[in-house]
Amino acid sequence: MQKQIISLLNQKVKQYNNPSFIENDPVCIPHLFTQKQDIEIMGFFAAIFAWGQRVTIINKCKELIERMDSSPHQFILQHTDKDLQNMLGFKHRTFNDTDLLYFIHFFKHWYKKHDTLETAFSNGMKPKDETVENGLNHFRKLFFSLDDAPTRTFKHVASPEQNSACKRINMYLRWMVRQDDKGVDFGIWNKIKPAQLVCPLDVHVQRVATKLGLLQRTQSDWQAAIELTQALKSFDKKDPVKYDFALFGLGVTNHF
């Protein structure tokens, strides 16, 4: 039975882990850019907005790019108070302009001193960490460490300390860290290893993983994300999250 599952998942990885997958997925947003910082910034927004219909998520990201004059990193570093007025009225589900202005504020604070967002995660990790758990906890504390962090914005960045599955942040890390030259993930970060990634646990992935016997836990929480990732490591311990494509693809096309 396990051999059949591995065969199926490997087949689906090949099917979905290619550029044809990008067009209708939020990962298409960072693919609009070539500069590392633009990829990081819009990848982060695309992941945070990844809630609801994919077409809406993509359109909202494109709207934000237009409001940032199609140069996110430059906008982050060089915007004026007048430029920030153009952010007012932005909304995606429960994410509004208050949240957006704080995200921009944090990114300006960070990128004035750092060349990459990777260290905002990796500085919280130890080389022998099995997963990115410490990095995610460190990042959330860092992200909300500025004096004017609005209480309402905290809900948009999850961490394992809250027992969240951290689906969106784990997906973002997958995009930035995985290196396979297939044209989907970017692999522009190297301080975090693909083996340390945790599988993004959305409703499609959870449903398919449960039906395949890879996940027993019924709650969608951090323990469930770890349980699934551990099961996937039995298939590929160095790159378990490559199977995210297979599980998501099987779920979203209603094969399971």
C-alpha atoms as an extended CHARMM CRD file, in Angstrom:
* protein
*
       256  EXT
         1         1  MET       CA              0.0000000000        0.0000000000        0.0000000000  PROA      1               0.0000000000
         2         2  GLN       CA              2.7930000000        2.4440000000        0.9030000000  PROA      2               0.0000000000
         3         3  LYS       CA              4.5490000000        1.7520000000       -2.4010000000  PROA      3               0.0000000000
         4         4  GLN       CA              1.3240000000        2.6340000000       -4.2140000000  PROA      4               0.0000000000
         5         5  ILE       CA              1.0220000000        5.8870000000       -2.2630000000  PROA      5               0.0000000000
         6         6  ILE       CA              4.6390000000        6.8640000000       -2.9880000000  PROA      6               0.0000000000
         7         7  SER       CA              4.1610000000        6.0560000000       -6.6710000000  PROA      7               0.0000000000
         8         8  LEU       CA              0.9730000000        8.1310000000       -6.8440000000  PROA      8               0.0000000000
         9         9  LEU       CA              2.4820000000       11.1230000000       -5.0380000000  PROA      9               0.0000000000
        10        10  ASN       CA              5.6830000000       11.0860000000       -7.0870000000  PROA      10              0.0000000000
        11        11  GLN       CA              3.5860000000       11.0090000000      -10.2540000000  PROA      11              0.0000000000
        12        12  LYS       CA              1.5190000000       13.9850000000       -9.0450000000  PROA      12              0.0000000000
        13        13  VAL       CA              4.6350000000       15.9420000000       -8.0240000000  PROA      13              0.0000000000
        14        14  LYS       CA              5.7910000000       15.7020000000      -11.6500000000  PROA      14              0.0000000000
        15        15  GLN       CA              2.3500000000       16.7400000000      -12.8720000000  PROA      15              0.0000000000
        16        16  TYR       CA              1.9360000000       19.8140000000      -10.6680000000  PROA      16              0.0000000000
        17        17  ASN       CA              5.5100000000       20.9590000000       -9.9100000000  PROA      17              0.0000000000
        18        18  ASN       CA              5.9860000000       22.7690000000      -13.2160000000  PROA      18              0.0000000000
        19        19  PRO       CA              5.3510000000       26.2350000000      -14.7040000000  PROA      19              0.0000000000
        20        20  SER       CA              1.8660000000       25.3340000000      -15.9710000000  PROA      20              0.0000000000
        21        21  PHE       CA              0.8620000000       25.1500000000      -12.2860000000  PROA      21              0.0000000000
        22        22  ILE       CA              1.8270000000       28.7940000000      -11.6880000000  PROA      22              0.0000000000
        23        23  GLU       CA             -0.7730000000       30.6490000000      -13.7280000000  PROA      23              0.0000000000
        24        24  ASN       CA             -3.7240000000       30.0490000000      -11.3890000000  PROA      24              0.0000000000
        25        25  ASP       CA             -1.8200000000       29.9170000000       -8.0990000000  PROA      25              0.0000000000
        26        26  PRO       CA             -0.7300000000       32.7810000000       -5.8020000000  PROA      26              0.0000000000
        27        27  VAL       CA              2.9090000000       31.8220000000       -6.4680000000  PROA      27              0.0000000000
        28        28  CYS       CA              2.4390000000       33.5220000000       -9.8610000000  PROA      28              0.0000000000
        29        29  ILE       CA              2.6920000000       36.8830000000       -8.0380000000  PROA      29              0.0000000000
        30        30  PRO       CA              6.3470000000       36.7480000000       -6.9550000000  PROA      30              0.0000000000
        31        31  HSD       CA              7.1010000000       35.2890000000      -10.3980000000  PROA      31              0.0000000000
        32        32  LEU       CA              6.2240000000       38.7110000000      -11.8460000000  PROA      32              0.0000000000
        33        33  PHE       CA              9.5540000000       39.9600000000      -10.4570000000  PROA      33              0.0000000000
        34        34  THR       CA             13.2560000000       39.2550000000      -10.8510000000  PROA      34              0.0000000000
        35        35  GLN       CA             14.7880000000       41.2900000000       -8.0020000000  PROA      35              0.0000000000
        36        36  LYS       CA             15.2110000000       39.2150000000       -4.8430000000  PROA      36              0.0000000000
        37        37  GLN       CA             13.6230000000       41.7650000000       -2.5090000000  PROA      37              0.0000000000
        38        38  ASP       CA             10.5810000000       42.2390000000       -4.7740000000  PROA      38              0.0000000000
        39        39  ILE       CA             10.1320000000       38.4560000000       -4.8570000000  PROA      39              0.0000000000
        40        40  GLU       CA             10.3670000000       38.2890000000       -1.0440000000  PROA      40              0.0000000000
        41        41  ILE       CA              7.9570000000       41.1670000000       -0.4160000000  PROA      41              0.0000000000
        42        42  MET       CA              5.2450000000       40.2200000000       -2.9050000000  PROA      42              0.0000000000
        43        43  GLY       CA              5.6910000000       36.5420000000       -2.1050000000  PROA      43              0.0000000000
        44        44  PHE       CA              4.9570000000       37.3970000000        1.5100000000  PROA      44              0.0000000000
        45        45  PHE       CA              1.8410000000       39.3980000000        0.6420000000  PROA      45              0.0000000000
        46        46  ALA       CA              0.6350000000       36.6650000000       -1.7490000000  PROA      46              0.0000000000
        47        47  ALA       CA              1.0320000000       34.0520000000        0.9850000000  PROA      47              0.0000000000
        48        48  ILE       CA             -0.6880000000       36.1860000000        3.6370000000  PROA      48              0.0000000000
        49        49  PHE       CA             -3.5770000000       36.8800000000        1.2340000000  PROA      49              0.0000000000
        50        50  ALA       CA             -3.8740000000       33.1550000000        0.3460000000  PROA      50              0.0000000000
        51        51  TRP       CA             -7.3130000000       32.7040000000        1.7840000000  PROA      51              0.0000000000
        52        52  GLY       CA            -10.4000000000       32.1870000000       -0.3660000000  PROA      52              0.0000000000
        53        53  GLN       CA            -10.6560000000       31.9370000000       -4.1400000000  PROA      53              0.0000000000
        54        54  ARG       CA             -7.2920000000       31.8920000000       -5.8750000000  PROA      54              0.0000000000
        55        55  VAL       CA             -8.4490000000       34.2580000000       -8.6160000000  PROA      55              0.0000000000
        56        56  THR       CA             -9.3950000000       36.8670000000       -5.9950000000  PROA      56              0.0000000000
        57        57  ILE       CA             -6.0770000000       36.4260000000       -4.1570000000  PROA      57              0.0000000000
        58        58  ILE       CA             -4.1410000000       37.0090000000       -7.3850000000  PROA      58              0.0000000000
        59        59  ASN       CA             -6.2260000000       40.0530000000       -8.3420000000  PROA      59              0.0000000000
        60        60  LYS       CA             -5.7660000000       41.6270000000       -4.9150000000  PROA      60              0.0000000000
        61        61  CYS       CA             -2.0050000000       41.1290000000       -5.1370000000  PROA      61              0.0000000000
        62        62  LYS       CA             -1.9670000000       42.7940000000       -8.5540000000  PROA      62              0.0000000000
        63        63  GLU       CA             -3.9710000000       45.6920000000       -7.1530000000  PROA      63              0.0000000000
        64        64  LEU       CA             -1.3890000000       46.1120000000       -4.3920000000  PROA      64              0.0000000000
        65        65  ILE       CA              1.4620000000       45.9880000000       -6.9110000000  PROA      65              0.0000000000
        66        66  GLU       CA             -0.2120000000       48.8250000000       -8.8590000000  PROA      66              0.0000000000
        67        67  ARG       CA             -0.5850000000       50.8660000000       -5.6650000000  PROA      67              0.0000000000
        68        68  MET       CA              3.1550000000       50.3560000000       -5.0950000000  PROA      68              0.0000000000
        69        69  ASP       CA              3.9500000000       51.6510000000       -8.6090000000  PROA      69              0.0000000000
        70        70  SER       CA              5.0010000000       48.1340000000       -9.6880000000  PROA      70              0.0000000000
        71        71  SER       CA              8.2270000000       48.3810000000       -7.6170000000  PROA      71              0.0000000000
        72        72  PRO       CA              7.5210000000       46.9420000000       -4.1370000000  PROA      72              0.0000000000
        73        73  HSD       CA             11.0480000000       47.1370000000       -2.6970000000  PROA      73              0.0000000000
        74        74  GLN       CA             11.6380000000       50.6460000000       -4.0080000000  PROA      74              0.0000000000
        75        75  PHE       CA              8.2330000000       51.7330000000       -2.7050000000  PROA      75              0.0000000000
        76        76  ILE       CA              8.9440000000       50.2220000000        0.7150000000  PROA      76              0.0000000000
        77        77  LEU       CA             12.2090000000       52.1490000000        1.0740000000  PROA      77              0.0000000000
        78        78  GLN       CA             11.3450000000       55.4380000000       -0.6350000000  PROA      78              0.0000000000
        79        79  HSD       CA              7.6380000000       56.0920000000       -0.0780000000  PROA      79              0.0000000000
        80        80  THR       CA              6.4370000000       59.4030000000        1.3080000000  PROA      80              0.0000000000
        81        81  ASP       CA              3.4420000000       60.0550000000        3.5710000000  PROA      81              0.0000000000
        82        82  LYS       CA              1.5670000000       61.1320000000        0.4470000000  PROA      82              0.0000000000
        83        83  ASP       CA              2.3770000000       57.7880000000       -1.2000000000  PROA      83              0.0000000000
        84        84  LEU       CA              0.9340000000       55.9820000000        1.8200000000  PROA      84              0.0000000000
        85        85  GLN       CA             -2.4160000000       57.6960000000        1.2300000000  PROA      85              0.0000000000
        86        86  ASN       CA             -2.6820000000       55.5570000000       -1.8890000000  PROA      86              0.0000000000
        87        87  MET       CA             -2.8200000000       52.4880000000        0.3920000000  PROA      87              0.0000000000
        88        88  LEU       CA             -6.0250000000       53.6920000000        2.0670000000  PROA      88              0.0000000000
        89        89  GLY       CA             -9.0850000000       51.6880000000        1.1500000000  PROA      89              0.0000000000
        90        90  PHE       CA             -7.1830000000       48.4910000000        0.3470000000  PROA      90              0.0000000000
        91        91  LYS       CA             -8.9830000000       45.4100000000        1.6380000000  PROA      91              0.0000000000
        92        92  HSD       CA             -8.8390000000       41.6510000000        1.1880000000  PROA      92              0.0000000000
        93        93  ARG       CA            -11.2480000000       39.7250000000        3.3980000000  PROA      93              0.0000000000
        94        94  THR       CA            -10.2420000000       40.6660000000        6.9770000000  PROA      94              0.0000000000
        95        95  PHE       CA             -6.9440000000       42.2970000000        5.8820000000  PROA      95              0.0000000000
        96        96  ASN       CA             -7.4230000000       46.0650000000        5.5990000000  PROA      96              0.0000000000
        97        97  ASP       CA             -5.4340000000       49.2770000000        5.1270000000  PROA      97              0.0000000000
        98        98  THR       CA             -4.4820000000       49.4320000000        8.8350000000  PROA      98              0.0000000000
        99        99  ASP       CA             -2.8160000000       46.0450000000        8.4650000000  PROA      99              0.0000000000
       100       100  LEU       CA             -1.2300000000       47.0350000000        5.1550000000  PROA      100             0.0000000000
       101       101  LEU       CA              0.2980000000       50.2140000000        6.5520000000  PROA      101             0.0000000000
       102       102  TYR       CA              1.8790000000       48.2620000000        9.4030000000  PROA      102             0.0000000000
       103       103  PHE       CA              3.2660000000       45.6230000000        7.0130000000  PROA      103             0.0000000000
       104       104  ILE       CA              4.8330000000       48.4170000000        4.9580000000  PROA      104             0.0000000000
       105       105  HSD       CA              6.2050000000       50.0210000000        8.1210000000  PROA      105             0.0000000000
       106       106  PHE       CA              7.8280000000       46.7600000000        9.2240000000  PROA      106             0.0000000000
       107       107  PHE       CA              9.3020000000       46.0970000000        5.7920000000  PROA      107             0.0000000000
       108       108  LYS       CA             10.7960000000       49.6150000000        5.6570000000  PROA      108             0.0000000000
       109       109  HSD       CA             12.2790000000       49.1360000000        9.1250000000  PROA      109             0.0000000000
       110       110  TRP       CA             13.7320000000       45.7650000000        8.0690000000  PROA      110             0.0000000000
       111       111  TYR       CA             15.0040000000       46.4780000000        4.5650000000  PROA      111             0.0000000000
       112       112  LYS       CA             16.7390000000       49.6990000000        5.6280000000  PROA      112             0.0000000000
       113       113  LYS       CA             19.1410000000       47.4770000000        7.5690000000  PROA      113             0.0000000000
       114       114  HSD       CA             18.9760000000       44.0890000000        5.8220000000  PROA      114             0.0000000000
       115       115  ASP       CA             19.3290000000       42.7830000000        2.2890000000  PROA      115             0.0000000000
       116       116  THR       CA             16.9480000000       39.8510000000        2.7080000000  PROA      116             0.0000000000
       117       117  LEU       CA             13.9560000000       38.7640000000        4.7790000000  PROA      117             0.0000000000
       118       118  GLU       CA             15.4790000000       35.3090000000        5.2320000000  PROA      118             0.0000000000
       119       119  THR       CA             17.4300000000       36.2600000000        8.3610000000  PROA      119             0.0000000000
       120       120  ALA       CA             14.2140000000       37.4470000000       10.0110000000  PROA      120             0.0000000000
       121       121  PHE       CA             13.4010000000       33.7180000000       10.1730000000  PROA      121             0.0000000000
       122       122  SER       CA             16.7870000000       32.0060000000       10.2260000000  PROA      122             0.0000000000
       123       123  ASN       CA             18.1990000000       34.1170000000       13.0830000000  PROA      123             0.0000000000
       124       124  GLY       CA             15.7370000000       32.3610000000       15.3790000000  PROA      124             0.0000000000
       125       125  MET       CA             16.8990000000       28.8950000000       14.3540000000  PROA      125             0.0000000000
       126       126  LYS       CA             19.7380000000       26.6220000000       15.3910000000  PROA      126             0.0000000000
       127       127  PRO       CA             21.6090000000       24.5500000000       12.7620000000  PROA      127             0.0000000000
       128       128  LYS       CA             20.3320000000       21.2710000000       14.1950000000  PROA      128             0.0000000000
       129       129  ASP       CA             16.6540000000       22.2940000000       14.3710000000  PROA      129             0.0000000000
       130       130  GLU       CA             14.5510000000       19.5850000000       12.7540000000  PROA      130             0.0000000000
       131       131  THR       CA             11.9210000000       22.0600000000       11.5700000000  PROA      131             0.0000000000
       132       132  VAL       CA             11.3940000000       25.7930000000       11.0920000000  PROA      132             0.0000000000
       133       133  GLU       CA              9.3230000000       26.0110000000       14.2970000000  PROA      133             0.0000000000
       134       134  ASN       CA             11.7910000000       28.2500000000       16.1540000000  PROA      134             0.0000000000
       135       135  GLY       CA             12.1740000000       30.4090000000       13.0710000000  PROA      135             0.0000000000
       136       136  LEU       CA              8.4280000000       30.9760000000       12.7950000000  PROA      136             0.0000000000
       137       137  ASN       CA              8.1060000000       31.8760000000       16.4740000000  PROA      137             0.0000000000
       138       138  HSD       CA             11.0760000000       34.2340000000       16.2090000000  PROA      138             0.0000000000
       139       139  PHE       CA              9.6870000000       35.8970000000       13.0770000000  PROA      139             0.0000000000
       140       140  ARG       CA              6.2770000000       36.6620000000       14.5550000000  PROA      140             0.0000000000
       141       141  LYS       CA              7.8060000000       38.2710000000       17.6550000000  PROA      141             0.0000000000
       142       142  LEU       CA             10.1560000000       40.2800000000       15.4620000000  PROA      142             0.0000000000
       143       143  PHE       CA              7.4030000000       41.2960000000       13.0480000000  PROA      143             0.0000000000
       144       144  PHE       CA              5.2810000000       42.7520000000       15.8230000000  PROA      144             0.0000000000
       145       145  SER       CA              8.1550000000       44.2470000000       17.8220000000  PROA      145             0.0000000000
       146       146  LEU       CA              7.6580000000       47.8010000000       16.5330000000  PROA      146             0.0000000000
       147       147  ASP       CA              5.9520000000       50.2320000000       18.8970000000  PROA      147             0.0000000000
       148       148  ASP       CA              2.8710000000       50.9260000000       16.7910000000  PROA      148             0.0000000000
       149       149  ALA       CA              1.8840000000       47.3350000000       15.9340000000  PROA      149             0.0000000000
       150       150  PRO       CA             -1.9630000000       47.3330000000       15.8140000000  PROA      150             0.0000000000
       151       151  THR       CA             -3.5760000000       44.6120000000       17.8880000000  PROA      151             0.0000000000
       152       152  ARG       CA             -5.9180000000       43.7400000000       15.0330000000  PROA      152             0.0000000000
       153       153  THR       CA             -2.9610000000       42.9330000000       12.7310000000  PROA      153             0.0000000000
       154       154  PHE       CA             -1.5960000000       40.1300000000       14.9490000000  PROA      154             0.0000000000
       155       155  LYS       CA             -4.1000000000       37.6470000000       13.5210000000  PROA      155             0.0000000000
       156       156  HSD       CA             -2.5420000000       37.8620000000       10.0630000000  PROA      156             0.0000000000
       157       157  VAL       CA              0.8360000000       36.3250000000       10.9960000000  PROA      157             0.0000000000
       158       158  ALA       CA              0.6220000000       32.9400000000       12.6970000000  PROA      158             0.0000000000
       159       159  SER       CA              3.1810000000       30.9850000000       14.7160000000  PROA      159             0.0000000000
       160       160  PRO       CA              3.4580000000       27.5140000000       16.2800000000  PROA      160             0.0000000000
       161       161  GLU       CA              3.3400000000       29.1060000000       19.7450000000  PROA      161             0.0000000000
       162       162  GLN       CA             -0.3380000000       29.7970000000       19.0580000000  PROA      162             0.0000000000
       163       163  ASN       CA             -0.7060000000       26.1770000000       17.9160000000  PROA      163             0.0000000000
       164       164  SER       CA             -1.5510000000       27.3840000000       14.4200000000  PROA      164             0.0000000000
       165       165  ALA       CA             -0.8010000000       25.1280000000       11.4410000000  PROA      165             0.0000000000
       166       166  CYS       CA              0.8760000000       28.2500000000        9.9240000000  PROA      166             0.0000000000
       167       167  LYS       CA             -0.2970000000       27.2600000000        6.4500000000  PROA      167             0.0000000000
       168       168  ARG       CA              0.4360000000       30.5820000000        4.7810000000  PROA      168             0.0000000000
       169       169  ILE       CA              3.8670000000       31.1790000000        6.3090000000  PROA      169             0.0000000000
       170       170  ASN       CA              4.9020000000       27.5700000000        5.6140000000  PROA      170             0.0000000000
       171       171  MET       CA              3.8110000000       28.0220000000        2.0090000000  PROA      171             0.0000000000
       172       172  TYR       CA              5.8670000000       31.2130000000        1.7830000000  PROA      172             0.0000000000
       173       173  LEU       CA              8.9300000000       29.4350000000        3.1410000000  PROA      173             0.0000000000
       174       174  ARG       CA              8.4000000000       26.6380000000        0.6120000000  PROA      174             0.0000000000
       175       175  TRP       CA              8.4990000000       29.1950000000       -2.2010000000  PROA      175             0.0000000000
       176       176  MET       CA             11.6610000000       30.8670000000       -0.9080000000  PROA      176             0.0000000000
       177       177  VAL       CA             13.6260000000       27.7780000000        0.2240000000  PROA      177             0.0000000000
       178       178  ARG       CA             12.9230000000       24.8010000000       -2.0690000000  PROA      178             0.0000000000
       179       179  GLN       CA             15.4860000000       24.3950000000       -4.8510000000  PROA      179             0.0000000000
       180       180  ASP       CA             14.6880000000       22.0930000000       -7.7360000000  PROA      180             0.0000000000
       181       181  ASP       CA             14.8500000000       24.2430000000      -10.8910000000  PROA      181             0.0000000000
       182       182  LYS       CA             11.3190000000       23.2150000000      -11.8960000000  PROA      182             0.0000000000
       183       183  GLY       CA             10.1370000000       26.8120000000      -12.2210000000  PROA      183             0.0000000000
       184       184  VAL       CA              7.6690000000       26.9880000000       -9.3360000000  PROA      184             0.0000000000
       185       185  ASP       CA              9.6160000000       27.5350000000       -6.1110000000  PROA      185             0.0000000000
       186       186  PHE       CA             12.4320000000       30.0990000000       -6.1200000000  PROA      186             0.0000000000
       187       187  GLY       CA             15.1550000000       28.5860000000       -3.9190000000  PROA      187             0.0000000000
       188       188  ILE       CA             16.6500000000       32.0280000000       -3.2300000000  PROA      188             0.0000000000
       189       189  TRP       CA             17.2330000000       31.3450000000        0.4790000000  PROA      189             0.0000000000
       190       190  ASN       CA             19.9690000000       29.0060000000        1.7000000000  PROA      190             0.0000000000
       191       191  LYS       CA             20.1800000000       29.4150000000        5.4800000000  PROA      191             0.0000000000
       192       192  ILE       CA             17.0570000000       27.2750000000        5.9130000000  PROA      192             0.0000000000
       193       193  LYS       CA             17.1860000000       23.7350000000        4.5120000000  PROA      193             0.0000000000
       194       194  PRO       CA             14.3500000000       22.1260000000        2.5140000000  PROA      194             0.0000000000
       195       195  ALA       CA             14.4660000000       19.2770000000        5.0730000000  PROA      195             0.0000000000
       196       196  GLN       CA             13.4420000000       21.7590000000        7.7960000000  PROA      196             0.0000000000
       197       197  LEU       CA             10.3090000000       22.9430000000        5.9960000000  PROA      197             0.0000000000
       198       198  VAL       CA              6.8620000000       22.0020000000        7.2740000000  PROA      198             0.0000000000
       199       199  CYS       CA              4.0800000000       21.1000000000        4.8530000000  PROA      199             0.0000000000
       200       200  PRO       CA              1.4230000000       23.7990000000        4.3830000000  PROA      200             0.0000000000
       201       201  LEU       CA             -1.7800000000       22.3050000000        5.7530000000  PROA      201             0.0000000000
       202       202  ASP       CA             -4.7900000000       23.6640000000        3.8870000000  PROA      202             0.0000000000
       203       203  VAL       CA             -8.1920000000       21.9730000000        3.5960000000  PROA      203             0.0000000000
       204       204  HSD       CA             -7.2920000000       20.1770000000        0.3470000000  PROA      204             0.0000000000
       205       205  VAL       CA             -3.9730000000       18.8520000000        1.6460000000  PROA      205             0.0000000000
       206       206  GLN       CA             -5.5270000000       17.7770000000        4.9470000000  PROA      206             0.0000000000
       207       207  ARG       CA             -8.3870000000       15.9230000000        3.2710000000  PROA      207             0.0000000000
       208       208  VAL       CA             -6.1670000000       14.0150000000        0.8400000000  PROA      208             0.0000000000
       209       209  ALA       CA             -3.5150000000       13.2480000000        3.4810000000  PROA      209             0.0000000000
       210       210  THR       CA             -6.1820000000       11.8610000000        5.7920000000  PROA      210             0.0000000000
       211       211  LYS       CA             -7.6510000000        9.6310000000        3.0580000000  PROA      211             0.0000000000
       212       212  LEU       CA             -4.1830000000        8.3170000000        2.2030000000  PROA      212             0.0000000000
       213       213  GLY       CA             -3.5130000000        7.4960000000        5.8620000000  PROA      213             0.0000000000
       214       214  LEU       CA             -0.6940000000       10.0470000000        6.1650000000  PROA      214             0.0000000000
       215       215  LEU       CA             -2.5150000000       12.0520000000        8.8170000000  PROA      215             0.0000000000
       216       216  GLN       CA             -4.5340000000       10.8280000000       11.7930000000  PROA      216             0.0000000000
       217       217  ARG       CA             -5.0190000000       14.0860000000       13.6880000000  PROA      217             0.0000000000
       218       218  THR       CA             -8.3540000000       15.7560000000       12.9370000000  PROA      218             0.0000000000
       219       219  GLN       CA             -7.5500000000       19.2810000000       14.1520000000  PROA      219             0.0000000000
       220       220  SER       CA             -5.8730000000       21.6560000000       11.7120000000  PROA      220             0.0000000000
       221       221  ASP       CA             -3.0690000000       22.7650000000       14.0250000000  PROA      221             0.0000000000
       222       222  TRP       CA              0.7280000000       22.7410000000       14.3680000000  PROA      222             0.0000000000
       223       223  GLN       CA              0.8220000000       19.1410000000       15.5990000000  PROA      223             0.0000000000
       224       224  ALA       CA             -1.1120000000       18.0580000000       12.5050000000  PROA      224             0.0000000000
       225       225  ALA       CA              1.2940000000       19.9080000000       10.1990000000  PROA      225             0.0000000000
       226       226  ILE       CA              4.2420000000       18.2070000000       11.9340000000  PROA      226             0.0000000000
       227       227  GLU       CA              2.5640000000       14.7800000000       11.8180000000  PROA      227             0.0000000000
       228       228  LEU       CA              1.9870000000       15.0860000000        8.0670000000  PROA      228             0.0000000000
       229       229  THR       CA              5.5290000000       16.3600000000        7.4450000000  PROA      229             0.0000000000
       230       230  GLN       CA              6.9860000000       13.4400000000        9.3970000000  PROA      230             0.0000000000
       231       231  ALA       CA              4.9840000000       11.0330000000        7.2180000000  PROA      231             0.0000000000
       232       232  LEU       CA              6.2460000000       12.7570000000        4.0660000000  PROA      232             0.0000000000
       233       233  LYS       CA              9.8360000000       12.5210000000        5.3340000000  PROA      233             0.0000000000
       234       234  SER       CA              9.5120000000        8.7420000000        5.1070000000  PROA      234             0.0000000000
       235       235  PHE       CA              9.1890000000        9.2870000000        1.3290000000  PROA      235             0.0000000000
       236       236  ASP       CA             11.8840000000       11.9740000000        0.9990000000  PROA      236             0.0000000000
       237       237  LYS       CA             13.6660000000       13.1040000000        4.1660000000  PROA      237             0.0000000000
       238       238  LYS       CA             15.6220000000       15.8630000000        2.4070000000  PROA      238             0.0000000000
       239       239  ASP       CA             12.6600000000       17.4560000000        0.6290000000  PROA      239             0.0000000000
       240       240  PRO       CA              9.3760000000       16.3370000000        2.2100000000  PROA      240             0.0000000000
       241       241  VAL       CA              7.4250000000       19.4410000000        1.2440000000  PROA      241             0.0000000000
       242       242  LYS       CA              7.7120000000       18.7100000000       -2.4760000000  PROA      242             0.0000000000
       243       243  TYR       CA              4.6620000000       16.5060000000       -1.8410000000  PROA      243             0.0000000000
       244       244  ASP       CA              2.6080000000       19.5990000000       -1.0380000000  PROA      244             0.0000000000
       245       245  PHE       CA              2.0910000000       19.9350000000       -4.8030000000  PROA      245             0.0000000000
       246       246  ALA       CA              0.8120000000       16.3870000000       -5.1070000000  PROA      246             0.0000000000
       247       247  LEU       CA             -1.5720000000       16.5470000000       -2.1230000000  PROA      247             0.0000000000
       248       248  PHE       CA             -2.9190000000       19.9800000000       -3.0370000000  PROA      248             0.0000000000
       249       249  GLY       CA             -3.3090000000       19.0540000000       -6.6970000000  PROA      249             0.0000000000
       250       250  LEU       CA             -5.2110000000       15.8710000000       -5.8850000000  PROA      250             0.0000000000
       251       251  GLY       CA             -7.4870000000       17.8230000000       -3.5610000000  PROA      251             0.0000000000
       252       252  VAL       CA             -8.1800000000       20.8960000000       -5.6850000000  PROA      252             0.0000000000
       253       253  THR       CA             -8.9830000000       18.7610000000       -8.7700000000  PROA      253             0.0000000000
       254       254  ASN       CA            -11.3530000000       16.6570000000       -6.6370000000  PROA      254             0.0000000000
       255       255  HSD       CA             -9.5610000000       13.3810000000       -7.2560000000  PROA      255             0.0000000000
       256       256  PHE       CA            -10.0240000000       12.7220000000       -3.5330000000  PROA      256             0.0000000000
